[in-house]
Structure formats: C-alpha cells, structure tokens
Amino acid sequence: MDKPEQTADSEFRYEAVVKFIDDLIDSGALAPGQKVPSLRKVSKARGVSVSTALHAYRMLESKGVLEAQPQSGFYVSANSVVQMGKPSVMSRSTPVRKVSSGALVANMFELAGDTDLAPLGCAIPSPDLLAASQLDKFLARMTRTRGKHANTYAPPRGVDSLRAAIARRSINWGHAVSADDIVITCGCTEALHLALKAIAQPGDTIAVESPNYFGFLPILQALHLKVTEIPTDSIDGISVPALEVALEKTPVKACLFSSAFNNPLGCLTSEEKKNQVLSLLNRHRIPLIEDDVYGDIFFGKERPRPYSAMEKAKNVIYCSSFSKTVAPGYRIGWIASSGYTDKLAAEKYATTLCGPTLTQVALGEYLNAGAYDNHLRGLRKSFAANMAAVSNTIADTFPAGTRISRPEGGFVLWVELPDDINARAVFDLAIREGICFAPGDLFTTSNNYRSCLRISCGYPWNTQIERAIWKLAELVVVQRNAQT
Ligand SMILES: Cc1ncc(COP(=O)(O)O)c(C=O)c1O
C-alpha cells in the first residue's frame, strides 16, 4: 500500500478521512450495508490523494468498519459491533474533589489473584501469553552464573544493564532517553507514586482523564492529593477545550495522563492533540506525568509516540513498566525524566533503597537477547483477536442500547449499558456466578459511569470466557428486571 501523506503538523491525512467516515456512520448518515463515497469523491471532498483515501478505507476495512466488494467499492460493514454506539463522554470536567478510593478498589486487587473467577476483571494478561516463562529461564541462569554477585544491593537507580536496555528501546518510542535519567521502580505504580511525590504537596490538585485507571486513586489518596477529571473520548482521547477551561479555573499542580490506550477506554490521543495539550501545560507551567504501560500493545502499524517524544514536550515525566507485556510478578517498572532524576532517585532510596537485583539482571539479559520484539508481535495479535471475539459476543448478546469502545491497542474494553442498569449490582450477581469484571464507578471520583463496566480481554478466547459473556448478558437483564 502507498505511504500515507503527512501534513506539516505531522497529522496523518488518512486519519482525517477515517474520522470523516466514522462520523458519518456514527451519525447514521451512512447505514450498515450502504455504499460509502467512492475513493475519487472522498479524495476530492477531503483534499487528499486517491491513494491516501484508499489507505484510510483499507484501515477501516481492517477494523471491520468497512467491507470491500470486488468491482463495486466499499460498503459499511453489517458487523454488529459497528452498529453499536460509542460510549458517551462527560460534558465538563468534575469539580475538585478529595480522593477516597473505597473498599472495592482494594477488593479488585485481591480478586486479581483468584484463578477460580472468569478472568474479565483485572487488567492482567494470561501468563500463557506473557513472556514470564522465558524470563524465568533467564532468571534461573542468572541465579546459577551470577547469583553470588547479584545477591547484593543494586544501585538506587537500578541495575545498569537494565537501564541501558530500556534506554536503547526508548528509540522505538521516538524519544531517546539517557540511561542516566532512568530510575527502575517497583512497577509503574511506584513510578507514578514517585513522580507525584516529586511534584505535588498534600492538598494539591492533579488533573486526570475521565474515566481513569482505578489504581491511580489509592496513590492520590495516600499522598493526600485532590483530583479534577477531564472529559475523555473513547476514540480520540482527552478533550483539549475542557482541559483549557479546567486549567483556567483550577490551580492544577500536575496532570496525570495516559500516553496511549488509556485504561479503561483504550483511546488514543493523536500527536496533534498531544502537542496542543503540551502547549497548554507549558503556558500554565504545569508538568505532565504520563503513564505508558500500554504503549507497546498497539494494533496499528506503529507504536504511538508518547507525550515526552512530542515537539512541545518540556516538562514531562515518563512512567511505564513490563507488567502488561512480560511479567507483572517481577514488579519492574521505570521512570524517566531529565529534570527530576536526582529527586526521583533520592525518593527511591529513601523508601526502598533499591529494587531487587536478580530480577533486574534477568530482565536486562532477556531484553538484550533480542526476543522481546518478536514476543510483542505475537502478544498484540492475541490481544486484538481476544478483543474482537469479546466485542462481537457482547454485540450479539447484550441488550439494545449497549455501547462499546473500539480500542486500537491494550486489552481492555469499556462497555456502557443502557442507563437504567446498575453495573455494581450486576457485579454482585456476577461474582456469585464466578465471573469478575470491573464496575464503571471504580474509574472515577464522581457519580458517573454507574451503568458502565470494563472487561479485560487479556486471556485467549475460550469456552469459559464465551460462557461468561453470555452469562453476563443474562445478569444484566436480571438486574434490569429486578428494578421494575
Ligand atoms: C494505566 C495503568 N497504569 C499502571 C498500572 C500498574 O502497573 P504496574 O503493575 O506496573 O504497577 C496499570 C495496571 O493495570 C494500569 O492499567
């Protein structure tokens, strides 16, 4: 396929065509089965070349939105997911609030280890899909060959070979980080904790996307921080106008945003928007903490570049981990920033001195052995296939009016039920049936998302998962009927 055109501000023109067709379908102007405008017409209307229009149509075809018919053209797919609406977006940012993360967040982390439950709850990939067993072999070898030397304290910033391996990989996300500016942490969770602690004082307000990962809330609570949530769309991410208004009226100390495939929406903020967000933050002198744990799990052609790789990036702290791609149990994450490294390293040794040494050595060896990229290719395919199977089954079984996200990466789905259904009540029924999912009200400090749920698609499609989705659909109806 021809290379798509790129405008001066680096937005791919085919993305504008993709959005144009998506909007026509969403508004009902193009119905399932209907022919979409010819390539010639759309190229003229959108001011792009025919090959760029074709690239956009092929992209929509690969997402199942369009179907090509030989000698005839492109048609809106009759696939039932395409006919479901997209989740709604909050109309404005939430007022500043204290954070109180509640008992169910703690309970979700407890449930994460319960292997008797159908695994639709926590965002943890199946161990069979992860590289944990390969990593274990490196660990065994390191224990045999270097155990004596590695059984000592690591430098507070982390084992040099691992930091160097991460620094080399940072070229893949378009912003080469120096190994000296990387601090190894206990997962992304500690990275976020250190970043917030380095920037904010108790009582300060942090802006987050809405809905946001429920694991942010205990961190914000522990640091006595307040929060304002910014409306975020399930397709194209944070609302820049809403952020602008929030920053005008609220003294925000820092923003904590997802770099790609926000949990739970799976949305992707475009590079153009990322630069707009950064310009706003620069104007208000507000630092950004970005969480890129899902960045390597993209279904498109290229890894999305994080905020820190954008032209307008000035004051960004990058946080990530290997929990979603290699081994959550190794608890290895990292934080990278040029402006805050000493402060972060000091905070790290004040709290834990350093991370465990052997596991860091083993992960460094694994990354250097060169199998990680191949592993990631397989992992992305599995997650995309799982997500498609779960989405299709939801489309076929859930009540009319259910809306669903269409993530282009990560492995979680956001489902919005008709608003007379209470997802927390469905959760109580589901747990009794041995099925876990995450109710929507966990992902906010507001009263929103009570009829939403997040479904993890981190396990390969199988009959247990299929039955669980069918059962969930039944429970949704049971819950609705119980109210009438
Ligand atoms: C957005 C996001 N950030 C951070 C984490 C936690 O990552 P880690 O296990 O590396 O601490 C998760 C886990 O679900 C997540 O979804």
The ligand as an ORCA input file, in Angstrom:
! r2SCAN-3c Opt
* xyz 0 1
  C      -2.868      2.532     33.335
  C      -2.139      1.676     34.303
  N      -1.080      2.169     34.953
  C      -0.400      1.433     35.843
  C      -0.767      0.145     36.123
  C       0.003     -0.634     37.140
  O       1.170     -1.125     36.556
  P       2.225     -1.975     37.380
  O       1.673     -3.348     37.537
  O       3.446     -1.956     36.527
  O       2.441     -1.301     38.682
  C      -1.863     -0.424     35.471
  C      -2.314     -1.798     35.768
  O      -3.416     -2.192     35.464
  C      -2.561      0.363     34.522
  O      -3.609     -0.129     33.855
*
